[in-house]
Amino acid sequence: MKQMSKVQSIIFLIGGMLMVVGAGCYAFIFGQQVVCWVYLVGALLFASMQVSETYEGASMTIRRLKRIMTVADILFVLSGLLMVDSAYQFVRDAFTDIITYYNLIYNKWVLILLVAAILEMYTMHRLSKELNKEEPKDE
């Protein structure tokens, strides 16, 4: 894996921290109309840095894990968009009644965030093991 530069690593960490702060504050109903944007900006920073990290090797397993990680990044951003919609209800007018909106869209960001987090944890764990296998051993 190509290592991130110092600036990219800092942006990656800031994005992750903004995601945690945004999701936590939103879940505990603390300034929801502000922290939803904090989460979305953090998700965009986190995802863009993670997607920009490339792999030049030949391992199909690592390539597959990188693709799964990209799906998780897309889900992080989608959960941010749905969080913003839950705070402002932009999409509400597209539905004929409020019950359908609540059943299909409202607060579904939690489910998407959960799926993204599980995928992210799985790929990070497996990716570190696969990269350790690929390293030449000094004996």
The first five atom37 places (N, CA, C, CB, O) and aatype in JSON, in Angstrom:
{
  "aatype": [12, 11, 5, 12, 15, 11, 19, 5, 15, 9, 9, 13, 10, 9, 7, 7, 12, 10, 12, 19, 19, 7, 0, 7, 4, 18, 0, 13, 9, 13, 7, 5, 5, 19, 19, 4, 17, 19, 18, 10, 19, 7, 0, 10, 10, 13, 0, 15, 12, 5, 19, 15, 6, 16, 18, 6, 7, 0, 15, 12, 16, 9, 1, 1, 10, 11, 1, 9, 12, 16, 19, 0, 3, 9, 10, 13, 19, 10, 15, 7, 10, 10, 12, 19, 3, 15, 0, 18, 5, 13, 19, 1, 3, 0, 13, 16, 3, 9, 9, 16, 18, 18, 2, 10, 9, 18, 2, 11, 17, 19, 10, 9, 10, 10, 19, 0, 0, 9, 10, 6, 12, 18, 16, 12, 8, 1, 10, 15, 11, 6, 10, 2, 11, 6, 6, 14, 11, 3, 6],
  "atom_mask": [
    [1, 1, 1, 1, 1],
    [1, 1, 1, 1, 1],
    [1, 1, 1, 1, 1],
    [1, 1, 1, 1, 1],
    [1, 1, 1, 1, 1],
    [1, 1, 1, 1, 1],
    [1, 1, 1, 1, 1],
    [1, 1, 1, 1, 1],
    [1, 1, 1, 1, 1],
    [1, 1, 1, 1, 1],
    [1, 1, 1, 1, 1],
    [1, 1, 1, 1, 1],
    [1, 1, 1, 1, 1],
    [1, 1, 1, 1, 1],
    [1, 1, 1, 0, 1],
    [1, 1, 1, 0, 1],
    [1, 1, 1, 1, 1],
    [1, 1, 1, 1, 1],
    [1, 1, 1, 1, 1],
    [1, 1, 1, 1, 1],
    [1, 1, 1, 1, 1],
    [1, 1, 1, 0, 1],
    [1, 1, 1, 1, 1],
    [1, 1, 1, 0, 1],
    [1, 1, 1, 1, 1],
    [1, 1, 1, 1, 1],
    [1, 1, 1, 1, 1],
    [1, 1, 1, 1, 1],
    [1, 1, 1, 1, 1],
    [1, 1, 1, 1, 1],
    [1, 1, 1, 0, 1],
    [1, 1, 1, 1, 1],
    [1, 1, 1, 1, 1],
    [1, 1, 1, 1, 1],
    [1, 1, 1, 1, 1],
    [1, 1, 1, 1, 1],
    [1, 1, 1, 1, 1],
    [1, 1, 1, 1, 1],
    [1, 1, 1, 1, 1],
    [1, 1, 1, 1, 1],
    [1, 1, 1, 1, 1],
    [1, 1, 1, 0, 1],
    [1, 1, 1, 1, 1],
    [1, 1, 1, 1, 1],
    [1, 1, 1, 1, 1],
    [1, 1, 1, 1, 1],
    [1, 1, 1, 1, 1],
    [1, 1, 1, 1, 1],
    [1, 1, 1, 1, 1],
    [1, 1, 1, 1, 1],
    [1, 1, 1, 1, 1],
    [1, 1, 1, 1, 1],
    [1, 1, 1, 1, 1],
    [1, 1, 1, 1, 1],
    [1, 1, 1, 1, 1],
    [1, 1, 1, 1, 1],
    [1, 1, 1, 0, 1],
    [1, 1, 1, 1, 1],
    [1, 1, 1, 1, 1],
    [1, 1, 1, 1, 1],
    [1, 1, 1, 1, 1],
    [1, 1, 1, 1, 1],
    [1, 1, 1, 1, 1],
    [1, 1, 1, 1, 1],
    [1, 1, 1, 1, 1],
    [1, 1, 1, 1, 1],
    [1, 1, 1, 1, 1],
    [1, 1, 1, 1, 1],
    [1, 1, 1, 1, 1],
    [1, 1, 1, 1, 1],
    [1, 1, 1, 1, 1],
    [1, 1, 1, 1, 1],
    [1, 1, 1, 1, 1],
    [1, 1, 1, 1, 1],
    [1, 1, 1, 1, 1],
    [1, 1, 1, 1, 1],
    [1, 1, 1, 1, 1],
    [1, 1, 1, 1, 1],
    [1, 1, 1, 1, 1],
    [1, 1, 1, 0, 1],
    [1, 1, 1, 1, 1],
    [1, 1, 1, 1, 1],
    [1, 1, 1, 1, 1],
    [1, 1, 1, 1, 1],
    [1, 1, 1, 1, 1],
    [1, 1, 1, 1, 1],
    [1, 1, 1, 1, 1],
    [1, 1, 1, 1, 1],
    [1, 1, 1, 1, 1],
    [1, 1, 1, 1, 1],
    [1, 1, 1, 1, 1],
    [1, 1, 1, 1, 1],
    [1, 1, 1, 1, 1],
    [1, 1, 1, 1, 1],
    [1, 1, 1, 1, 1],
    [1, 1, 1, 1, 1],
    [1, 1, 1, 1, 1],
    [1, 1, 1, 1, 1],
    [1, 1, 1, 1, 1],
    [1, 1, 1, 1, 1],
    [1, 1, 1, 1, 1],
    [1, 1, 1, 1, 1],
    [1, 1, 1, 1, 1],
    [1, 1, 1, 1, 1],
    [1, 1, 1, 1, 1],
    [1, 1, 1, 1, 1],
    [1, 1, 1, 1, 1],
    [1, 1, 1, 1, 1],
    [1, 1, 1, 1, 1],
    [1, 1, 1, 1, 1],
    [1, 1, 1, 1, 1],
    [1, 1, 1, 1, 1],
    [1, 1, 1, 1, 1],
    [1, 1, 1, 1, 1],
    [1, 1, 1, 1, 1],
    [1, 1, 1, 1, 1],
    [1, 1, 1, 1, 1],
    [1, 1, 1, 1, 1],
    [1, 1, 1, 1, 1],
    [1, 1, 1, 1, 1],
    [1, 1, 1, 1, 1],
    [1, 1, 1, 1, 1],
    [1, 1, 1, 1, 1],
    [1, 1, 1, 1, 1],
    [1, 1, 1, 1, 1],
    [1, 1, 1, 1, 1],
    [1, 1, 1, 1, 1],
    [1, 1, 1, 1, 1],
    [1, 1, 1, 1, 1],
    [1, 1, 1, 1, 1],
    [1, 1, 1, 1, 1],
    [1, 1, 1, 1, 1],
    [1, 1, 1, 1, 1],
    [1, 1, 1, 1, 1],
    [1, 1, 1, 1, 1],
    [1, 1, 1, 1, 1],
    [1, 1, 1, 1, 1],
    [1, 1, 1, 1, 1],
    [1, 1, 1, 1, 1]
  ],
  "atom_positions": [
    [[0.85, -1.18, 0.0], [0.0, 0.0, 0.0], [0.89, 1.23, 0.0], [-0.96, 0.0, 1.22], [1.9, 1.3, 0.69]],
    [[0.48, 2.19, -0.78], [1.18, 3.46, -0.8], [0.83, 4.23, 0.48], [0.82, 4.29, -2.08], [-0.34, 4.4, 0.8]],
    [[1.85, 4.67, 1.19], [1.63, 5.39, 2.45], [1.13, 6.8, 2.18], [2.93, 5.43, 3.27], [1.48, 7.43, 1.19]],
    [[0.29, 7.27, 3.09], [-0.2, 8.65, 2.99], [0.9, 9.61, 3.42], [-1.47, 8.84, 3.86], [1.76, 9.27, 4.24]],
    [[0.87, 10.81, 2.85], [1.8, 11.85, 3.3], [1.34, 12.36, 4.66], [1.89, 13.02, 2.26], [0.27, 11.99, 5.14]],
    [[2.17, 13.2, 5.29], [1.8, 13.74, 6.61], [0.51, 14.55, 6.53], [2.93, 14.61, 7.16], [-0.34, 14.46, 7.41]],
    [[0.38, 15.35, 5.48], [-0.83, 16.18, 5.32], [-2.06, 15.28, 5.13], [-0.68, 17.14, 4.12], [-3.1, 15.53, 5.73]],
    [[-1.93, 14.26, 4.31], [-3.04, 13.34, 4.1], [-3.42, 12.62, 5.39], [-2.7, 12.33, 3.02], [-4.6, 12.43, 5.67]],
    [[-2.42, 12.21, 6.17], [-2.7, 11.54, 7.44], [-3.42, 12.47, 8.41], [-1.39, 11.05, 8.07], [-4.33, 12.04, 9.12]],
    [[-3.02, 13.73, 8.44], [-3.67, 14.7, 9.33], [-5.12, 14.92, 8.89], [-2.9, 16.03, 9.34], [-6.02, 14.97, 9.72]],
    [[-5.34, 15.07, 7.58], [-6.7, 15.24, 7.06], [-7.54, 14.01, 7.37], [-6.68, 15.5, 5.54], [-8.71, 14.13, 7.74]],
    [[-6.96, 12.82, 7.22], [-7.65, 11.57, 7.53], [-8.07, 11.52, 8.99], [-6.75, 10.38, 7.19], [-9.2, 11.16, 9.3]],
    [[-7.16, 11.87, 9.9], [-7.46, 11.85, 11.33], [-8.49, 12.91, 11.71], [-6.19, 12.05, 12.14], [-9.38, 12.64, 12.51]],
    [[-8.37, 14.1, 11.14], [-9.35, 15.15, 11.42], [-10.73, 14.72, 10.93], [-8.93, 16.47, 10.74], [-11.73, 14.93, 11.63]],
    [[-10.78, 14.12, 9.75], [-12.06, 13.63, 9.23], [-12.68, 12.59, 10.15], [0.0, 0.0, 0.0], [-13.89, 12.63, 10.41]],
    [[-11.87, 11.66, 10.63], [-12.38, 10.64, 11.56], [-12.89, 11.25, 12.85], [0.0, 0.0, 0.0], [-13.93, 10.84, 13.37]],
    [[-12.15, 12.22, 13.38], [-12.6, 12.87, 14.63], [-13.88, 13.66, 14.41], [-11.51, 13.81, 15.16], [-14.77, 13.64, 15.26]],
    [[-13.99, 14.35, 13.28], [-15.23, 15.09, 12.99], [-16.41, 14.14, 12.85], [-15.07, 15.92, 11.71], [-17.52, 14.47, 13.26]],
    [[-16.18, 12.97, 12.27], [-17.26, 11.99, 12.16], [-17.73, 11.53, 13.53], [-16.8, 10.78, 11.33], [-18.94, 11.45, 13.77]],
    [[-16.8, 11.23, 14.42], [-17.16, 10.77, 15.76], [-17.91, 11.85, 16.53], [-15.91, 10.33, 16.54], [-18.94, 11.59, 17.15]],
    [[-17.38, 13.08, 16.5], [-18.02, 14.19, 17.2], [-19.41, 14.46, 16.62], [-17.15, 15.46, 17.13], [-20.37, 14.63, 17.36]],
    [[-19.5, 14.5, 15.29], [-20.78, 14.77, 14.64], [-21.83, 13.71, 14.94], [0.0, 0.0, 0.0], [-22.96, 14.05, 15.3]],
    [[-21.47, 12.45, 14.81], [-22.44, 11.38, 15.06], [-22.82, 11.31, 16.53], [-21.87, 10.03, 14.61], [-23.99, 11.12, 16.86]],
    [[-21.84, 11.48, 17.41], [-22.14, 11.43, 18.84], [-23.04, 12.56, 19.28], [0.0, 0.0, 0.0], [-24.02, 12.34, 19.99]],
    [[-22.72, 13.77, 18.87], [-23.55, 14.93, 19.25], [-24.94, 14.84, 18.63], [-22.87, 16.24, 18.81], [-25.92, 15.2, 19.27]],
    [[-25.02, 14.35, 17.4], [-26.33, 14.22, 16.77], [-27.18, 13.18, 17.5], [-26.17, 13.82, 15.29], [-28.37, 13.41, 17.74]],
    [[-26.58, 12.06, 17.87], [-27.31, 11.01, 18.57], [-27.8, 11.47, 19.94], [-26.44, 9.77, 18.72], [-28.86, 11.04, 20.4]],
    [[-27.03, 12.34, 20.6], [-27.43, 12.85, 21.92], [-28.18, 14.18, 21.83], [-26.2, 13.01, 22.81], [-28.3, 14.9, 22.82]],
    [[-28.69, 14.49, 20.63], [-29.54, 15.65, 20.37], [-28.88, 16.94, 20.87], [-30.91, 15.47, 21.04], [-29.48, 17.71, 21.62]],
    [[-27.66, 17.15, 20.46], [-26.92, 18.37, 20.81], [-26.63, 19.15, 19.54], [-25.6, 18.03, 21.57], [-25.69, 18.82, 18.81]],
    [[-27.42, 20.16, 19.26], [-27.2, 21.01, 18.09], [-27.26, 20.24, 16.78], [0.0, 0.0, 0.0], [-26.34, 20.33, 15.96]],
    [[-28.32, 19.49, 16.58], [-28.4, 18.58, 15.43], [-28.25, 19.28, 14.09], [-29.71, 17.84, 15.47], [-27.68, 18.72, 13.16]],
    [[-28.76, 20.49, 13.97], [-28.69, 21.16, 12.67], [-27.29, 21.67, 12.35], [-29.67, 22.3, 12.63], [-27.03, 22.08, 11.22]],
    [[-26.4, 21.67, 13.32], [-25.01, 22.06, 13.08], [-24.13, 20.83, 12.96], [-24.5, 22.99, 14.21], [-23.32, 20.72, 12.03]],
    [[-24.27, 19.9, 13.91], [-23.35, 18.75, 13.93], [-23.58, 17.78, 12.79], [-23.48, 18.02, 15.25], [-22.7, 16.98, 12.49]],
    [[-24.74, 17.83, 12.15], [-24.92, 16.97, 10.97], [-23.96, 17.39, 9.86], [-26.39, 17.03, 10.47], [-23.44, 16.54, 9.13]],
    [[-23.72, 18.69, 9.75], [-22.75, 19.18, 8.76], [-21.33, 18.84, 9.18], [-22.89, 20.71, 8.58], [-20.48, 18.57, 8.33]],
    [[-21.06, 18.84, 10.48], [-19.74, 18.46, 10.98], [-19.45, 17.01, 10.59], [-19.64, 18.64, 12.52], [-18.36, 16.69, 10.12]],
    [[-20.45, 16.14, 10.79], [-20.27, 14.74, 10.41], [-20.05, 14.6, 8.91], [-21.49, 13.91, 10.85], [-19.17, 13.86, 8.48]],
    [[-20.85, 15.31, 8.12], [-20.75, 15.18, 6.66], [-19.38, 15.65, 6.16], [-21.86, 15.98, 5.98], [-18.79, 15.0, 5.29]],
    [[-18.88, 16.75, 6.68], [-17.54, 17.23, 6.29], [-16.49, 16.21, 6.71], [-17.24, 18.62, 6.93], [-15.57, 15.91, 5.94]],
    [[-16.61, 15.67, 7.92], [-15.67, 14.65, 8.38], [-15.71, 13.41, 7.5], [0.0, 0.0, 0.0], [-14.66, 12.84, 7.18]],
    [[-16.9, 12.98, 7.12], [-17.03, 11.79, 6.26], [-16.4, 12.04, 4.89], [-18.51, 11.41, 6.09], [-15.76, 11.15, 4.33]],
    [[-16.59, 13.24, 4.36], [-15.98, 13.56, 3.06], [-14.46, 13.58, 3.15], [-16.49, 14.92, 2.55], [-13.78, 13.07, 2.26]],
    [[-13.91, 14.16, 4.21], [-12.45, 14.19, 4.39], [-11.9, 12.78, 4.57], [-12.07, 15.06, 5.59], [-10.92, 12.4, 3.92]],
    [[-12.53, 12.01, 5.45], [-12.1, 10.65, 5.74], [-12.14, 9.78, 4.49], [-12.98, 10.03, 6.83], [-11.17, 9.1, 4.16]],
    [[-13.27, 9.82, 3.78], [-13.45, 8.98, 2.6], [-12.5, 9.37, 1.47], [-14.88, 9.05, 2.11], [-11.93, 8.51, 0.8]],
    [[-12.32, 10.67, 1.27], [-11.45, 11.09, 0.16], [-10.0, 10.67, 0.41], [-11.53, 12.61, -0.04], [-9.3, 10.27, -0.53]],
    [[-9.53, 10.76, 1.64], [-8.16, 10.35, 1.93], [-8.01, 8.84, 1.84], [-7.75, 10.83, 3.33], [-6.98, 8.34, 1.37]],
    [[-9.02, 8.11, 2.28], [-8.92, 6.65, 2.23], [-8.99, 6.13, 0.79], [-10.03, 6.02, 3.07], [-8.3, 5.18, 0.45]],
    [[-9.81, 6.75, -0.03], [-9.91, 6.33, -1.43], [-8.63, 6.67, -2.19], [-11.12, 6.99, -2.1], [-8.25, 5.95, -3.11]],
    [[-7.98, 7.77, -1.81], [-6.76, 8.18, -2.52], [-5.56, 7.28, -2.2], [-6.42, 9.62, -2.17], [-4.56, 7.31, -2.92]],
    [[-5.65, 6.5, -1.15], [-4.59, 5.55, -0.81], [-4.66, 4.38, -1.79], [-4.71, 5.06, 0.68], [-5.65, 3.66, -1.83]],
    [[-3.6, 4.19, -2.56], [-3.64, 3.2, -3.63], [-2.83, 1.95, -3.27], [-3.13, 3.8, -4.93], [-1.99, 1.97, -2.38]],
    [[-3.11, 0.89, -4.01], [-2.37, -0.36, -3.87], [-1.87, -0.76, -5.26], [-3.27, -1.49, -3.24], [-2.66, -0.89, -6.19]],
    [[-0.55, -0.95, -5.39], [0.05, -1.29, -6.67], [0.41, -2.75, -6.8], [1.27, -0.46, -6.89], [0.91, -3.17, -7.84]],
    [[0.17, -3.55, -5.78], [0.56, -4.95, -5.8], [-0.37, -5.81, -6.63], [0.0, 0.0, 0.0], [-1.28, -5.32, -7.3]],
    [[-0.12, -7.13, -6.58], [-0.86, -8.08, -7.41], [-1.86, -8.92, -6.62], [0.1, -8.99, -8.13], [-2.55, -9.74, -7.21]],
    [[-1.94, -8.73, -5.32], [-2.82, -9.56, -4.5], [-4.29, -9.24, -4.76], [-2.49, -9.38, -3.01], [-4.73, -8.1, -4.57]],
    [[-5.02, -10.25, -5.2], [-6.46, -10.05, -5.46], [-7.22, -9.84, -4.15], [-7.04, -11.25, -6.22], [-8.23, -9.14, -4.14]],
    [[-6.76, -10.43, -3.07], [-7.42, -10.26, -1.78], [-7.36, -8.82, -1.32], [-6.79, -11.17, -0.73], [-8.36, -8.26, -0.86]],
    [[-6.19, -8.21, -1.45], [-6.04, -6.81, -1.04], [-6.85, -5.9, -1.95], [-4.56, -6.4, -1.04], [-7.43, -4.92, -1.48]],
    [[-6.88, -6.2, -3.23], [-7.7, -5.4, -4.16], [-9.19, -5.48, -3.79], [-7.48, -5.88, -5.62], [-9.91, -4.49, -3.82]],
    [[-9.62, -6.69, -3.45], [-11.02, -6.88, -3.04], [-11.31, -6.11, -1.76], [-11.35, -8.37, -2.86], [-12.36, -5.48, -1.64]],
    [[-10.4, -6.16, -0.8], [-10.59, -5.44, 0.45], [-10.63, -3.93, 0.22], [-9.48, -5.8, 1.43], [-11.39, -3.22, 0.88]],
    [[-9.81, -3.44, -0.7], [-9.85, -2.0, -1.03], [-11.18, -1.61, -1.64], [-8.7, -1.64, -1.99], [-11.7, -0.53, -1.37]],
    [[-11.75, -2.48, -2.48], [-13.07, -2.2, -3.06], [-14.16, -2.18, -1.98], [-13.42, -3.24, -4.14], [-15.04, -1.32, -2.01]],
    [[-14.08, -3.12, -1.04], [-15.05, -3.13, 0.07], [-14.89, -1.87, 0.9], [-14.85, -4.4, 0.95], [-15.88, -1.3, 1.36]],
    [[-13.66, -1.43, 1.1], [-13.4, -0.21, 1.86], [-13.99, 1.01, 1.14], [-11.88, -0.03, 2.09], [-14.5, 1.93, 1.78]],
    [[-13.91, 1.02, -0.18], [-14.5, 2.11, -0.95], [-16.03, 2.12, -0.8], [-14.12, 1.99, -2.45], [-16.63, 3.19, -0.71]],
    [[-16.63, 0.95, -0.77], [-18.08, 0.87, -0.53], [-18.41, 1.43, 0.85], [-18.58, -0.6, -0.66], [-19.39, 2.16, 1.01]],
    [[-17.6, 1.1, 1.84], [-17.81, 1.63, 3.19], [-17.69, 3.16, 3.2], [-16.81, 1.02, 4.18], [-18.45, 3.84, 3.88]],
    [[-16.73, 3.68, 2.45], [-16.57, 5.14, 2.37], [-17.79, 5.8, 1.74], [-15.32, 5.49, 1.57], [-18.25, 6.84, 2.21]],
    [[-18.32, 5.19, 0.7], [-19.53, 5.72, 0.07], [-20.69, 5.69, 1.06], [-19.88, 4.91, -1.2], [-21.49, 6.62, 1.11]],
    [[-20.79, 4.62, 1.83], [-21.85, 4.52, 2.83], [-21.69, 5.55, 3.95], [-21.88, 3.11, 3.43], [-22.68, 6.07, 4.45]],
    [[-20.44, 5.87, 4.33], [-20.22, 6.93, 5.32], [-20.76, 8.27, 4.82], [-18.72, 7.05, 5.65], [-21.42, 8.99, 5.56]],
    [[-20.47, 8.58, 3.57], [-20.94, 9.85, 3.0], [-22.46, 9.82, 2.85], [-20.28, 10.11, 1.62], [-23.13, 10.82, 3.13]],
    [[-23.02, 8.7, 2.42], [-24.47, 8.58, 2.31], [-25.15, 8.74, 3.67], [-24.85, 7.22, 1.69], [-26.2, 9.37, 3.77]],
    [[-24.56, 8.17, 4.7], [-25.14, 8.34, 6.03], [-25.09, 9.8, 6.46], [-24.41, 7.46, 7.06], [-26.0, 10.28, 7.15]],
    [[-24.05, 10.52, 6.07], [-23.98, 11.95, 6.36], [-25.07, 12.72, 5.64], [0.0, 0.0, 0.0], [-25.67, 13.63, 6.22]],
    [[-25.31, 12.37, 4.38], [-26.38, 13.04, 3.64], [-27.75, 12.76, 4.26], [-26.36, 12.58, 2.17], [-28.58, 13.66, 4.34]],
    [[-27.97, 11.52, 4.69], [-29.23, 11.19, 5.33], [-29.35, 11.85, 6.71], [-29.38, 9.68, 5.46], [-30.45, 12.18, 7.15]],
    [[-28.22, 12.04, 7.39], [-28.24, 12.74, 8.67], [-28.66, 14.19, 8.46], [-26.85, 12.68, 9.36], [-29.47, 14.73, 9.22]],
    [[-28.12, 14.82, 7.44], [-28.51, 16.2, 7.11], [-29.99, 16.24, 6.76], [-27.65, 16.75, 5.94], [-30.69, 17.17, 7.16]],
    [[-30.47, 15.25, 6.01], [-31.89, 15.22, 5.67], [-32.75, 15.01, 6.91], [-32.15, 14.12, 4.66], [-33.84, 15.58, 7.0]],
    [[-32.3, 14.21, 7.86], [-33.07, 14.02, 9.08], [-33.17, 15.31, 9.89], [-32.45, 12.92, 9.94], [-34.17, 15.54, 10.57]],
    [[-32.15, 16.14, 9.81], [-32.16, 17.41, 10.55], [-33.02, 18.46, 9.85], [-30.74, 17.94, 10.72], [-33.72, 19.23, 10.51]],
    [[-32.98, 18.51, 8.52], [-33.67, 19.56, 7.78], [-34.89, 19.09, 6.99], [-32.71, 20.21, 6.84], [-35.71, 19.91, 6.59]],
    [[-35.02, 17.78, 6.77], [-36.11, 17.16, 6.02], [-36.26, 17.76, 4.62], [-37.41, 17.3, 6.79], [-37.36, 18.16, 4.22]],
    [[-35.15, 17.81, 3.87], [-35.16, 18.31, 2.5], [-36.0, 17.43, 1.58], [-33.74, 18.41, 1.98], [-36.7, 17.93, 0.7]],
    [[-35.92, 16.13, 1.77], [-36.56, 15.17, 0.87], [-38.03, 14.96, 1.22], [-35.82, 13.83, 0.92], [-38.75, 14.3, 0.47]],
    [[-38.48, 15.52, 2.32], [-39.86, 15.33, 2.8], [-40.9, 15.65, 1.74], [-40.09, 16.2, 4.02], [-41.91, 14.94, 1.64]],
    [[-40.7, 16.69, 0.94], [-41.68, 17.1, -0.06], [-41.8, 16.14, -1.23], [-41.34, 18.46, -0.57], [-42.76, 16.21, -2.0]],
    [[-40.84, 15.24, -1.39], [-40.88, 14.27, -2.49], [-41.86, 13.13, -2.2], [-39.49, 13.71, -2.74], [-42.17, 12.35, -3.1]],
    [[-42.34, 13.03, -0.97], [-43.26, 11.95, -0.59], [-44.67, 12.48, -0.43], [-42.8, 11.27, 0.72], [-44.87, 13.63, -0.05]],
    [[-45.65, 11.63, -0.74], [-47.04, 12.06, -0.67], [-47.53, 12.21, 0.77], [-47.92, 11.08, -1.4], [-48.34, 13.09, 1.06]],
    [[-47.05, 11.37, 1.66], [-47.43, 11.5, 3.06], [-46.22, 11.33, 3.96], [-48.51, 10.47, 3.43], [-45.2, 10.76, 3.57]],
    [[-46.35, 11.84, 5.17], [-45.22, 11.85, 6.1], [-44.89, 10.46, 6.62], [-45.51, 12.78, 7.27], [-43.74, 10.19, 6.97]],
    [[-45.86, 9.58, 6.66], [-45.63, 8.21, 7.15], [-44.65, 7.48, 6.23], [-46.96, 7.43, 7.24], [-43.74, 6.8, 6.72]],
    [[-44.82, 7.6, 4.94], [-43.91, 6.97, 3.98], [-42.5, 7.53, 4.14], [-44.4, 7.18, 2.54], [-41.52, 6.78, 4.11]],
    [[-42.4, 8.84, 4.3], [-41.09, 9.47, 4.5], [-40.42, 8.93, 5.75], [-41.24, 11.0, 4.61], [-39.24, 8.58, 5.72]],
    [[-41.15, 8.85, 6.85], [-40.59, 8.33, 8.09], [-40.19, 6.87, 7.96], [-41.58, 8.49, 9.23], [-39.17, 6.45, 8.53]],
    [[-40.97, 6.08, 7.23], [-40.65, 4.66, 7.07], [-39.44, 4.42, 6.17], [-41.85, 3.93, 6.5], [-38.69, 3.47, 6.39]],
    [[-39.25, 5.27, 5.17], [-38.19, 5.01, 4.2], [-36.91, 5.81, 4.42], [-38.69, 5.29, 2.84], [-35.82, 5.29, 4.16]],
    [[-36.99, 7.05, 4.88], [-35.83, 7.93, 4.9], [-35.42, 8.38, 6.29], [-36.1, 9.14, 4.05], [-34.25, 8.28, 6.66]],
    [[-36.35, 8.88, 7.07], [-36.05, 9.57, 8.32], [-35.28, 8.68, 9.3], [-37.33, 10.06, 8.96], [-35.73, 7.58, 9.64]],
    [[-34.13, 9.15, 9.74], [-33.23, 8.48, 10.7], [-32.69, 7.13, 10.22], [-33.94, 8.29, 11.99], [-32.28, 6.31, 11.05]],
    [[-32.69, 6.89, 8.94], [-32.08, 5.66, 8.41], [-30.57, 5.78, 8.31], [-32.66, 5.32, 7.04], [-29.89, 4.81, 7.97]],
    [[-30.03, 6.97, 8.59], [-28.58, 7.16, 8.57], [-27.9, 6.26, 9.59], [-28.23, 8.63, 8.84], [-26.75, 5.86, 9.39]],
    [[-28.59, 5.93, 10.66], [-28.01, 5.09, 11.71], [-27.69, 3.7, 11.16], [-28.96, 4.98, 12.91], [-26.61, 3.16, 11.41]],
    [[-28.62, 3.13, 10.43], [-28.42, 1.8, 9.85], [-27.28, 1.8, 8.85], [-29.71, 1.31, 9.18], [-26.44, 0.89, 8.85]],
    [[-27.24, 2.81, 7.99], [-26.18, 2.88, 6.99], [-24.83, 3.11, 7.64], [-26.48, 4.0, 5.98], [-23.82, 2.55, 7.2]],
    [[-24.79, 3.92, 8.69], [-23.55, 4.13, 9.43], [-23.08, 2.84, 10.09], [-23.73, 5.23, 10.49], [-21.88, 2.56, 10.11]],
    [[-24.0, 2.06, 10.62], [-23.64, 0.79, 11.24], [-23.03, -0.17, 10.22], [-24.87, 0.15, 11.89], [-22.01, -0.8, 10.49]],
    [[-23.65, -0.28, 9.05], [-23.13, -1.17, 8.0], [-21.75, -0.7, 7.56], [-24.1, -1.21, 6.79], [-20.84, -1.51, 7.38]],
    [[-21.59, 0.62, 7.37], [-20.29, 1.16, 6.95], [-19.22, 0.9, 8.0], [-20.4, 2.67, 6.69], [-18.09, 0.54, 7.66]],
    [[-19.56, 1.06, 9.27], [-18.58, 0.84, 10.33], [-18.17, -0.63, 10.41], [-19.14, 1.3, 11.68], [-16.99, -0.93, 10.63]],
    [[-19.12, -1.53, 10.25], [-18.79, -2.97, 10.27], [-17.89, -3.33, 9.09], [-20.08, -3.83, 10.24], [-16.91, -4.05, 9.25]],
    [[-18.23, -2.82, 7.9], [-17.38, -3.08, 6.73], [-15.98, -2.5, 6.92], [-18.02, -2.48, 5.47], [-14.99, -3.14, 6.57]],
    [[-15.91, -1.31, 7.48], [-14.61, -0.66, 7.71], [-13.76, -1.45, 8.7], [-14.82, 0.77, 8.23], [-12.56, -1.66, 8.46]],
    [[-14.37, -1.89, 9.79], [-13.61, -2.68, 10.78], [-13.13, -4.0, 10.18], [-14.47, -2.96, 12.03], [-11.98, -4.41, 10.4]],
    [[-14.0, -4.67, 9.44], [-13.63, -5.93, 8.81], [-12.46, -5.73, 7.85], [-14.82, -6.53, 8.06], [-11.48, -6.47, 7.9]],
    [[-12.56, -4.73, 6.97], [-11.51, -4.55, 5.97], [-10.2, -4.1, 6.6], [-11.95, -3.54, 4.92], [-9.13, -4.54, 6.17]],
    [[-10.25, -3.25, 7.61], [-9.01, -2.81, 8.26], [-8.31, -3.98, 8.94], [-9.31, -1.71, 9.3], [-7.09, -4.11, 8.86]],
    [[-9.08, -4.83, 9.6], [-8.5, -5.99, 10.27], [-7.88, -6.96, 9.26], [-9.57, -6.72, 11.11], [-6.74, -7.38, 9.42]],
    [[-8.64, -7.29, 8.23], [-8.13, -8.21, 7.22], [-6.99, -7.62, 6.41], [-9.24, -8.62, 6.29], [-6.04, -8.32, 6.07]],
    [[-7.08, -6.33, 6.11], [-6.05, -5.67, 5.31], [-4.71, -5.69, 6.03], [-6.47, -4.24, 4.98], [-3.67, -5.92, 5.4]],
    [[-4.72, -5.43, 7.33], [-3.44, -5.45, 8.05], [-2.83, -6.85, 8.05], [-3.65, -4.96, 9.5], [-1.61, -6.99, 7.93]],
    [[-3.66, -7.88, 8.19], [-3.14, -9.25, 8.15], [-2.59, -9.6, 6.76], [-4.24, -10.25, 8.53], [-1.53, -10.22, 6.65]],
    [[-3.29, -9.2, 5.72], [-2.84, -9.49, 4.35], [-1.56, -8.73, 4.01], [-3.93, -9.15, 3.34], [-0.68, -9.27, 3.35]],
    [[-1.46, -7.5, 4.46], [-0.24, -6.72, 4.19], [0.95, -7.29, 4.97], [-0.46, -5.23, 4.56], [2.08, -7.25, 4.47]],
    [[0.71, -7.81, 6.16], [1.8, -8.45, 6.92], [2.28, -9.72, 6.22], [1.33, -8.77, 8.35], [3.47, -10.03, 6.26]],
    [[1.37, -10.45, 5.59], [1.76, -11.65, 4.84], [2.63, -11.29, 3.64], [0.52, -12.42, 4.38], [3.55, -12.02, 3.28]],
    [[2.32, -10.15, 3.04], [2.99, -9.73, 1.83], [4.4, -9.18, 2.08], [2.17, -8.71, 1.13], [5.24, -9.21, 1.18]],
    [[4.66, -8.67, 3.28], [5.97, -8.1, 3.61], [7.04, -9.16, 3.59], [5.92, -7.43, 4.98], [6.82, -10.28, 4.05]],
    [[8.22, -8.84, 3.05], [9.33, -9.81, 3.11], [9.84, -9.91, 4.55], [10.48, -9.39, 2.15], [10.0, -8.91, 5.25]],
    [[10.08, -11.13, 4.98], [10.54, -11.36, 6.35], [12.06, -11.31, 6.41], [10.03, -12.72, 6.87], [12.74, -11.92, 5.59]],
    [[12.57, -10.56, 7.38], [14.02, -10.48, 7.59], [14.43, -11.54, 8.59], [14.44, -9.05, 8.08], [14.03, -11.48, 9.76]],
    [[15.21, -12.52, 8.16], [15.65, -13.58, 9.06], [17.13, -13.71, 9.04], [15.02, -14.89, 8.7], [17.69, -14.56, 9.74]]
  ]
}
